[in-house]
Amino acid sequence: MSREQQNGPGFHYVIHWRRQQNQRTFKQYEQSNDSVSRGGQNEFEERRAAANTTELILGGLPVFCAYDVYVVSVNDIGQAVTAPQLVTAFTGEDGLYTHLHY
């Protein structure tokens, strides 16, 4: 969000992610014509991030796997009223870290 849209004290983001149930890799996803299955029984993990965050690095995730991801903006009063958008993101290998790109 732009600085002008970050209203209220204590503004930050909460990033939610979970590995997709079908466990397809990025290459399989690109070659497939059908849509990726969203949802499933596994719970979302989450991490809080500061208002100026533009990238989040999560260690220990398996590489080249599909994840369901959504981001919520929050301040001291509560969560944003706009519904978050669920997107598909893929992990990639970069040195010792696994990055979640979205």
N, CA, C and O atoms as CSV, one atom per row, in Angstrom:
chain,resi,resn,atom,element,x,y,z
A,1,MET,N,N,0.838,-1.189,0.000
A,1,MET,CA,C,0.000,0.000,0.000
A,1,MET,C,C,0.876,1.241,0.000
A,1,MET,O,O,1.962,1.263,0.578
A,2,SER,N,N,0.379,2.259,-0.654
A,2,SER,CA,C,1.133,3.510,-0.624
A,2,SER,C,C,1.063,4.102,0.782
A,2,SER,O,O,0.158,3.773,1.549
A,3,ARG,N,N,1.993,4.954,1.117
A,3,ARG,CA,C,2.052,5.575,2.446
A,3,ARG,C,C,0.750,6.314,2.764
A,3,ARG,O,O,0.309,6.317,3.914
A,4,GLU,N,N,0.134,6.937,1.766
A,4,GLU,CA,C,-1.108,7.683,1.971
A,4,GLU,C,C,-2.272,6.787,2.380
A,4,GLU,O,O,-3.194,7.246,3.053
A,5,GLN,N,N,-2.241,5.515,1.982
A,5,GLN,CA,C,-3.314,4.582,2.299
A,5,GLN,C,C,-3.114,3.848,3.624
A,5,GLN,O,O,-3.999,3.115,4.065
A,6,GLN,N,N,-1.979,4.037,4.247
A,6,GLN,CA,C,-1.673,3.366,5.516
A,6,GLN,C,C,-2.209,4.201,6.672
A,6,GLN,O,O,-1.465,4.944,7.313
A,7,ASN,N,N,-3.496,4.073,6.928
A,7,ASN,CA,C,-4.151,4.892,7.943
A,7,ASN,C,C,-4.161,4.221,9.305
A,7,ASN,O,O,-4.203,2.995,9.409
A,8,GLY,N,N,-4.123,5.035,10.340
A,8,GLY,CA,C,-4.267,4.552,11.709
A,8,GLY,C,C,-2.950,4.167,12.343
A,8,GLY,O,O,-1.997,3.796,11.658
A,9,PRO,N,N,-2.908,4.260,13.666
A,9,PRO,CA,C,-1.693,3.883,14.398
A,9,PRO,C,C,-1.493,2.368,14.367
A,9,PRO,O,O,-2.458,1.605,14.335
A,10,GLY,N,N,-0.244,1.949,14.375
A,10,GLY,CA,C,0.081,0.532,14.419
A,10,GLY,C,C,-0.139,-0.211,13.110
A,10,GLY,O,O,-0.345,-1.424,13.114
A,11,PHE,N,N,-0.099,0.509,11.984
A,11,PHE,CA,C,-0.342,-0.129,10.690
A,11,PHE,C,C,0.726,-1.181,10.408
A,11,PHE,O,O,1.917,-0.936,10.601
A,12,HIS,N,N,0.286,-2.362,9.944
A,12,HIS,CA,C,1.180,-3.442,9.532
A,12,HIS,C,C,0.405,-4.419,8.648
A,12,HIS,O,O,-0.789,-4.246,8.406
A,13,TYR,N,N,1.100,-5.433,8.178
A,13,TYR,CA,C,0.488,-6.477,7.351
A,13,TYR,C,C,0.561,-7.812,8.077
A,13,TYR,O,O,1.451,-8.039,8.896
A,14,VAL,N,N,-0.391,-8.698,7.766
A,14,VAL,CA,C,-0.315,-10.092,8.202
A,14,VAL,C,C,-0.381,-10.937,6.932
A,14,VAL,O,O,-1.367,-10.907,6.195
A,15,ILE,N,N,0.695,-11.694,6.693
A,15,ILE,CA,C,0.803,-12.528,5.507
A,15,ILE,C,C,0.410,-13.952,5.891
A,15,ILE,O,O,0.911,-14.495,6.876
A,16,HIS,N,N,-0.487,-14.553,5.116
A,16,HIS,CA,C,-0.974,-15.914,5.373
A,16,HIS,C,C,-0.569,-16.789,4.192
A,16,HIS,O,O,-0.683,-16.367,3.041
A,17,TRP,N,N,-0.097,-18.007,4.467
A,17,TRP,CA,C,0.262,-18.924,3.401
A,17,TRP,C,C,0.025,-20.362,3.838
A,17,TRP,O,O,0.093,-20.696,5.021
A,18,ARG,N,N,-0.256,-21.206,2.843
A,18,ARG,CA,C,-0.345,-22.654,3.056
A,18,ARG,C,C,0.014,-23.354,1.751
A,18,ARG,O,O,-0.297,-22.863,0.666
A,19,ARG,N,N,0.657,-24.477,1.864
A,19,ARG,CA,C,1.016,-25.253,0.689
A,19,ARG,C,C,-0.257,-25.848,0.092
A,19,ARG,O,O,-1.116,-26.348,0.819
A,20,GLN,N,N,-0.373,-25.792,-1.222
A,20,GLN,CA,C,-1.558,-26.328,-1.876
A,20,GLN,C,C,-1.597,-27.842,-1.746
A,20,GLN,O,O,-0.563,-28.509,-1.782
A,21,GLN,N,N,-2.792,-28.368,-1.595
A,21,GLN,CA,C,-2.994,-29.798,-1.368
A,21,GLN,C,C,-2.487,-30.670,-2.513
A,21,GLN,O,O,-1.993,-31.775,-2.288
A,22,ASN,N,N,-2.612,-30.170,-3.733
A,22,ASN,CA,C,-2.252,-31.023,-4.874
A,22,ASN,C,C,-0.748,-31.111,-5.103
A,22,ASN,O,O,-0.300,-31.920,-5.914
A,23,GLN,N,N,0.045,-30.290,-4.401
A,23,GLN,CA,C,1.509,-30.377,-4.393
A,23,GLN,C,C,2.162,-30.253,-5.766
A,23,GLN,O,O,3.259,-30.771,-5.971
A,24,ARG,N,N,1.502,-29.570,-6.715
A,24,ARG,CA,C,2.108,-29.421,-8.029
A,24,ARG,C,C,3.287,-28.467,-7.977
A,24,ARG,O,O,3.277,-27.505,-7.210
A,25,THR,N,N,4.288,-28.723,-8.777
A,25,THR,CA,C,5.439,-27.838,-8.874
A,25,THR,C,C,5.147,-26.742,-9.873
A,25,THR,O,O,4.156,-26.809,-10.601
A,26,PHE,N,N,6.008,-25.721,-9.917
A,26,PHE,CA,C,5.837,-24.610,-10.852
A,26,PHE,C,C,5.796,-25.115,-12.291
A,26,PHE,O,O,4.963,-24.671,-13.080
A,27,LYS,N,N,6.688,-26.038,-12.636
A,27,LYS,CA,C,6.736,-26.563,-13.997
A,27,LYS,C,C,5.429,-27.279,-14.345
A,27,LYS,O,O,4.902,-27.098,-15.443
A,28,GLN,N,N,4.905,-28.083,-13.429
A,28,GLN,CA,C,3.638,-28.765,-13.670
A,28,GLN,C,C,2.503,-27.761,-13.820
A,28,GLN,O,O,1.610,-27.952,-14.646
A,29,TYR,N,N,2.532,-26.697,-13.029
A,29,TYR,CA,C,1.496,-25.663,-13.097
A,29,TYR,C,C,1.497,-24.980,-14.457
A,29,TYR,O,O,0.439,-24.771,-15.050
A,30,GLU,N,N,2.692,-24.628,-14.958
A,30,GLU,CA,C,2.793,-23.962,-16.259
A,30,GLU,C,C,2.307,-24.857,-17.393
A,30,GLU,O,O,1.730,-24.361,-18.361
A,31,GLN,N,N,2.528,-26.159,-17.291
A,31,GLN,CA,C,2.161,-27.089,-18.352
A,31,GLN,C,C,0.696,-27.495,-18.301
A,31,GLN,O,O,0.186,-28.085,-19.253
A,32,SER,N,N,0.020,-27.189,-17.212
A,32,SER,CA,C,-1.359,-27.615,-17.028
A,32,SER,C,C,-2.326,-26.585,-17.589
A,32,SER,O,O,-2.074,-25.384,-17.495
A,33,ASN,N,N,-3.417,-27.035,-18.163
A,33,ASN,CA,C,-4.446,-26.129,-18.663
A,33,ASN,C,C,-5.578,-25.945,-17.675
A,33,ASN,O,O,-6.399,-25.041,-17.832
A,34,ASP,N,N,-5.633,-26.805,-16.642
A,34,ASP,CA,C,-6.715,-26.672,-15.668
A,34,ASP,C,C,-6.280,-25.754,-14.534
A,34,ASP,O,O,-5.089,-25.495,-14.359
A,35,SER,N,N,-7.244,-25.265,-13.767
A,35,SER,CA,C,-6.940,-24.330,-12.700
A,35,SER,C,C,-6.376,-25.056,-11.485
A,35,SER,O,O,-6.632,-26.242,-11.276
A,36,VAL,N,N,-5.613,-24.327,-10.697
A,36,VAL,CA,C,-5.041,-24.879,-9.482
A,36,VAL,C,C,-6.123,-24.978,-8.430
A,36,VAL,O,O,-6.906,-24.046,-8.245
A,37,SER,N,N,-6.170,-26.091,-7.747
A,37,SER,CA,C,-7.143,-26.278,-6.670
A,37,SER,C,C,-6.778,-25.389,-5.495
A,37,SER,O,O,-5.652,-25.448,-5.002
A,38,ARG,N,N,-7.705,-24.571,-5.044
A,38,ARG,CA,C,-7.482,-23.710,-3.885
A,38,ARG,C,C,-8.248,-24.288,-2.714
A,38,ARG,O,O,-9.309,-24.890,-2.881
A,39,GLY,N,N,-7.708,-24.101,-1.554
A,39,GLY,CA,C,-8.392,-24.604,-0.378
A,39,GLY,C,C,-7.833,-25.946,0.028
A,39,GLY,O,O,-6.824,-26.400,-0.511
A,40,GLY,N,N,-8.480,-26.569,0.963
A,40,GLY,CA,C,-8.031,-27.848,1.462
A,40,GLY,C,C,-8.121,-27.869,2.973
A,40,GLY,O,O,-8.644,-26.943,3.594
A,41,GLN,N,N,-7.616,-28.911,3.539
A,41,GLN,CA,C,-7.739,-29.113,4.974
A,41,GLN,C,C,-6.613,-28.472,5.774
A,41,GLN,O,O,-6.769,-28.267,6.978
A,42,ASN,N,N,-5.480,-28.146,5.145
A,42,ASN,CA,C,-4.360,-27.617,5.911
A,42,ASN,C,C,-4.591,-26.154,6.300
A,42,ASN,O,O,-5.198,-25.383,5.557
A,43,GLU,N,N,-4.102,-25.803,7.459
A,43,GLU,CA,C,-4.286,-24.462,8.014
A,43,GLU,C,C,-3.272,-23.487,7.422
A,43,GLU,O,O,-2.174,-23.874,7.021
A,44,PHE,N,N,-3.660,-22.226,7.376
A,44,PHE,CA,C,-2.741,-21.176,6.955
A,44,PHE,C,C,-1.763,-20.875,8.085
A,44,PHE,O,O,-2.143,-20.824,9.255
A,45,GLU,N,N,-0.509,-20.678,7.721
A,45,GLU,CA,C,0.478,-20.127,8.645
A,45,GLU,C,C,0.445,-18.629,8.438
A,45,GLU,O,O,-0.040,-18.157,7.410
A,46,GLU,N,N,0.955,-17.871,9.402
A,46,GLU,CA,C,0.948,-16.422,9.234
A,46,GLU,C,C,2.162,-15.791,9.873
A,46,GLU,O,O,2.774,-16.335,10.793
A,47,ARG,N,N,2.491,-14.616,9.349
A,47,ARG,CA,C,3.590,-13.824,9.889
A,47,ARG,C,C,3.234,-12.359,9.774
A,47,ARG,O,O,2.704,-11.917,8.755
A,48,ARG,N,N,3.522,-11.614,10.811
A,48,ARG,CA,C,3.304,-10.166,10.831
A,48,ARG,C,C,4.499,-9.485,10.161
A,48,ARG,O,O,5.643,-9.906,10.334
A,49,ALA,N,N,4.218,-8.424,9.394
A,49,ALA,CA,C,5.271,-7.688,8.697
A,49,ALA,C,C,5.032,-6.194,8.858
A,49,ALA,O,O,3.886,-5.743,8.874
A,50,ALA,N,N,6.102,-5.433,8.976
A,50,ALA,CA,C,6.027,-3.986,9.151
A,50,ALA,C,C,5.418,-3.315,7.921
A,50,ALA,O,O,5.393,-3.896,6.836
A,51,ALA,N,N,4.935,-2.105,8.099
A,51,ALA,CA,C,4.266,-1.354,7.027
A,51,ALA,C,C,5.166,-1.120,5.820
A,51,ALA,O,O,4.668,-1.032,4.697
A,52,ASN,N,N,6.466,-1.018,6.019
A,52,ASN,CA,C,7.384,-0.746,4.915
A,52,ASN,C,C,7.916,-2.021,4.252
A,52,ASN,O,O,8.850,-1.942,3.455
A,53,THR,N,N,7.356,-3.177,4.556
A,53,THR,CA,C,7.804,-4.448,3.998
A,53,THR,C,C,7.394,-4.569,2.534
A,53,THR,O,O,6.235,-4.346,2.183
A,54,THR,N,N,8.356,-4.925,1.686
A,54,THR,CA,C,8.064,-5.146,0.269
A,54,THR,C,C,8.398,-6.572,-0.157
A,54,THR,O,O,8.019,-6.997,-1.248
A,55,GLU,N,N,9.103,-7.311,0.693
A,55,GLU,CA,C,9.465,-8.693,0.393
A,55,GLU,C,C,9.541,-9.458,1.703
A,55,GLU,O,O,10.006,-8.930,2.713
A,56,LEU,N,N,9.085,-10.701,1.681
A,56,LEU,CA,C,9.147,-11.546,2.862
A,56,LEU,C,C,9.910,-12.805,2.502
A,56,LEU,O,O,9.580,-13.470,1.521
A,57,ILE,N,N,10.928,-13.141,3.282
A,57,ILE,CA,C,11.713,-14.347,3.063
A,57,ILE,C,C,11.370,-15.332,4.170
A,57,ILE,O,O,11.532,-15.040,5.355
A,58,LEU,N,N,10.894,-16.502,3.764
A,58,LEU,CA,C,10.521,-17.550,4.705
A,58,LEU,C,C,11.494,-18.704,4.542
A,58,LEU,O,O,11.608,-19.265,3.453
A,59,GLY,N,N,12.187,-19.061,5.592
A,59,GLY,CA,C,13.133,-20.165,5.531
A,59,GLY,C,C,12.448,-21.499,5.740
A,59,GLY,O,O,11.398,-21.574,6.378
A,60,GLY,N,N,13.040,-22.549,5.206
A,60,GLY,CA,C,12.584,-23.896,5.473
A,60,GLY,C,C,11.433,-24.406,4.626
A,60,GLY,O,O,10.936,-25.505,4.874
A,61,LEU,N,N,10.992,-23.641,3.632
A,61,LEU,CA,C,9.916,-24.125,2.762
A,61,LEU,C,C,10.519,-24.968,1.642
A,61,LEU,O,O,11.608,-24.661,1.158
A,62,PRO,N,N,9.822,-26.033,1.223
A,62,PRO,CA,C,10.325,-26.813,0.090
A,62,PRO,C,C,10.332,-25.965,-1.181
A,62,PRO,O,O,9.456,-25.124,-1.378
A,63,VAL,N,N,11.317,-26.191,-2.032
A,63,VAL,CA,C,11.463,-25.367,-3.230
A,63,VAL,C,C,10.512,-25.797,-4.335
A,63,VAL,O,O,10.118,-26.960,-4.426
A,64,PHE,N,N,10.149,-24.817,-5.182
A,64,PHE,CA,C,9.333,-25.015,-6.378
A,64,PHE,C,C,7.987,-25.670,-6.075
A,64,PHE,O,O,7.557,-26.580,-6.784
A,65,CYS,N,N,7.332,-25.205,-5.025
A,65,CYS,CA,C,6.012,-25.708,-4.644
A,65,CYS,C,C,5.001,-24.570,-4.686
A,65,CYS,O,O,5.350,-23.407,-4.483
A,66,ALA,N,N,3.743,-24.919,-4.951
A,66,ALA,CA,C,2.664,-23.934,-5.030
A,66,ALA,C,C,2.066,-23.688,-3.652
A,66,ALA,O,O,1.870,-24.618,-2.869
A,67,TYR,N,N,1.776,-22.414,-3.367
A,67,TYR,CA,C,1.173,-22.003,-2.102
A,67,TYR,C,C,-0.010,-21.085,-2.365
A,67,TYR,O,O,-0.011,-20.309,-3.320
A,68,ASP,N,N,-1.015,-21.185,-1.504
A,68,ASP,CA,C,-2.087,-20.192,-1.452
A,68,ASP,C,C,-1.602,-19.099,-0.520
A,68,ASP,O,O,-1.123,-19.382,0.578
A,69,VAL,N,N,-1.724,-17.840,-0.955
A,69,VAL,CA,C,-1.211,-16.711,-0.175
A,69,VAL,C,C,-2.233,-15.585,-0.188
A,69,VAL,O,O,-2.859,-15.316,-1.214
A,70,TYR,N,N,-2.401,-14.923,0.960
A,70,TYR,CA,C,-3.146,-13.673,0.995
A,70,TYR,C,C,-2.563,-12.776,2.074
A,70,TYR,O,O,-1.986,-13.250,3.053
A,71,VAL,N,N,-2.723,-11.465,1.878
A,71,VAL,CA,C,-2.170,-10.461,2.777
A,71,VAL,C,C,-3.298,-9.584,3.287
A,71,VAL,O,O,-4.158,-9.154,2.518
A,72,VAL,N,N,-3.291,-9.321,4.590
A,72,VAL,CA,C,-4.299,-8.476,5.218
A,72,VAL,C,C,-3.593,-7.272,5.831
A,72,VAL,O,O,-2.564,-7.423,6.490
A,73,SER,N,N,-4.142,-6.075,5.616
A,73,SER,CA,C,-3.611,-4.888,6.286
A,73,SER,C,C,-4.384,-4.687,7.590
A,73,SER,O,O,-5.600,-4.869,7.649
A,74,VAL,N,N,-3.642,-4.306,8.631
A,74,VAL,CA,C,-4.192,-4.205,9.984
A,74,VAL,C,C,-3.624,-2.961,10.652
A,74,VAL,O,O,-2.486,-2.576,10.385
A,75,ASN,N,N,-4.413,-2.329,11.523
A,75,ASN,CA,C,-3.881,-1.286,12.407
A,75,ASN,C,C,-4.399,-1.553,13.815
A,75,ASN,O,O,-5.033,-2.581,14.052
A,76,ASP,N,N,-4.142,-0.652,14.745
A,76,ASP,CA,C,-4.533,-0.866,16.141
A,76,ASP,C,C,-6.044,-0.985,16.331
A,76,ASP,O,O,-6.497,-1.537,17.334
A,77,ILE,N,N,-6.820,-0.480,15.390
A,77,ILE,CA,C,-8.280,-0.538,15.488
A,77,ILE,C,C,-8.799,-1.890,15.005
A,77,ILE,O,O,-9.785,-2.400,15.535
A,78,GLY,N,N,-8.146,-2.468,14.010
A,78,GLY,CA,C,-8.574,-3.763,13.495
A,78,GLY,C,C,-8.116,-4.020,12.082
A,78,GLY,O,O,-7.248,-3.324,11.554
A,79,GLN,N,N,-8.709,-5.025,11.479
A,79,GLN,CA,C,-8.380,-5.475,10.131
A,79,GLN,C,C,-9.091,-4.618,9.092
A,79,GLN,O,O,-10.169,-4.086,9.356
A,80,ALA,N,N,-8.493,-4.484,7.916
A,80,ALA,CA,C,-9.104,-3.751,6.804
A,80,ALA,C,C,-10.439,-4.373,6.428
A,80,ALA,O,O,-10.622,-5.583,6.556
A,81,VAL,N,N,-11.372,-3.551,5.966
A,81,VAL,CA,C,-12.691,-4.050,5.590
A,81,VAL,C,C,-12.705,-4.656,4.193
A,81,VAL,O,O,-13.622,-5.407,3.861
A,82,THR,N,N,-11.711,-4.346,3.372
A,82,THR,CA,C,-11.611,-4.915,2.039
A,82,THR,C,C,-11.161,-6.360,2.140
A,82,THR,O,O,-10.182,-6.659,2.824
A,83,ALA,N,N,-11.864,-7.258,1.465
A,83,ALA,CA,C,-11.513,-8.678,1.500
A,83,ALA,C,C,-10.179,-8.910,0.805
A,83,ALA,O,O,-9.946,-8.360,-0.271
A,84,PRO,N,N,-9.297,-9.714,1.399
A,84,PRO,CA,C,-8.011,-9.993,0.755
A,84,PRO,C,C,-8.202,-10.892,-0.457
A,84,PRO,O,O,-9.170,-11.648,-0.537
A,85,GLN,N,N,-7.266,-10.801,-1.400
A,85,GLN,CA,C,-7.303,-11.604,-2.612
A,85,GLN,C,C,-6.370,-12.802,-2.444
A,85,GLN,O,O,-5.189,-12.630,-2.142
A,86,LEU,N,N,-6.894,-14.011,-2.637
A,86,LEU,CA,C,-6.096,-15.224,-2.580
A,86,LEU,C,C,-5.355,-15.380,-3.905
A,86,LEU,O,O,-5.967,-15.348,-4.973
A,87,VAL,N,N,-4.031,-15.548,-3.831
A,87,VAL,CA,C,-3.220,-15.730,-5.032
A,87,VAL,C,C,-2.414,-17.016,-4.892
A,87,VAL,O,O,-2.214,-17.522,-3.788
A,88,THR,N,N,-1.957,-17.535,-6.027
A,88,THR,CA,C,-1.055,-18.677,-6.034
A,88,THR,C,C,0.354,-18.151,-6.186
A,88,THR,O,O,0.638,-17.348,-7.075
A,89,ALA,N,N,1.244,-18.612,-5.306
A,89,ALA,CA,C,2.648,-18.215,-5.356
A,89,ALA,C,C,3.497,-19.476,-5.342
A,89,ALA,O,O,3.052,-20.532,-4.892
A,90,PHE,N,N,4.722,-19.355,-5.838
A,90,PHE,CA,C,5.624,-20.502,-5.904
A,90,PHE,C,C,6.928,-20.172,-5.195
A,90,PHE,O,O,7.440,-19.058,-5.304
A,91,THR,N,N,7.457,-21.142,-4.473
A,91,THR,CA,C,8.761,-20.956,-3.851
A,91,THR,C,C,9.828,-21.205,-4.901
A,91,THR,O,O,9.633,-21.971,-5.845
A,92,GLY,N,N,10.963,-20.541,-4.716
A,92,GLY,CA,C,12.098,-20.712,-5.607
A,92,GLY,C,C,13.368,-20.773,-4.794
A,92,GLY,O,O,13.406,-20.280,-3.667
A,93,GLU,N,N,14.385,-21.356,-5.331
A,93,GLU,CA,C,15.624,-21.547,-4.591
A,93,GLU,C,C,16.572,-20.379,-4.846
A,93,GLU,O,O,16.803,-20.004,-5.996
A,94,ASP,N,N,17.116,-19.809,-3.786
A,94,ASP,CA,C,18.048,-18.690,-3.891
A,94,ASP,C,C,19.033,-18.797,-2.731
A,94,ASP,O,O,18.763,-18.295,-1.640
A,95,GLY,N,N,20.150,-19.433,-2.955
A,95,GLY,CA,C,21.125,-19.610,-1.893
A,95,GLY,C,C,20.575,-20.513,-0.802
A,95,GLY,O,O,20.079,-21.604,-1.083
A,96,LEU,N,N,20.662,-20.058,0.443
A,96,LEU,CA,C,20.208,-20.860,1.574
A,96,LEU,C,C,18.746,-20.617,1.911
A,96,LEU,O,O,18.183,-21.314,2.755
A,97,TYR,N,N,18.132,-19.654,1.276
A,97,TYR,CA,C,16.766,-19.285,1.610
A,97,TYR,C,C,15.794,-19.733,0.532
A,97,TYR,O,O,16.152,-19.861,-0.639
A,98,THR,N,N,14.575,-19.966,0.947
A,98,THR,CA,C,13.495,-20.204,0.006
A,98,THR,C,C,12.622,-18.970,0.029
A,98,THR,O,O,12.148,-18.581,1.096
A,99,HIS,N,N,12.393,-18.345,-1.103
A,99,HIS,CA,C,11.607,-17.123,-1.195
A,99,HIS,C,C,10.182,-17.454,-1.622
A,99,HIS,O,O,9.953,-18.351,-2.434
A,100,LEU,N,N,9.251,-16.728,-1.072
A,100,LEU,CA,C,7.863,-16.850,-1.499
A,100,LEU,C,C,7.597,-15.664,-2.405
A,100,LEU,O,O,7.502,-14.533,-1.927
A,101,HIS,N,N,7.475,-15.899,-3.705
A,101,HIS,CA,C,7.278,-14.835,-4.698
A,101,HIS,C,C,5.795,-14.715,-5.012
A,101,HIS,O,O,5.138,-15.723,-5.273
A,102,TYR,N,N,5.256,-13.497,-4.991
A,102,TYR,CA,C,3.859,-13.295,-5.381
A,102,TYR,C,C,3.688,-11.959,-6.015
A,102,TYR,O,O,2.579,-11.602,-6.413
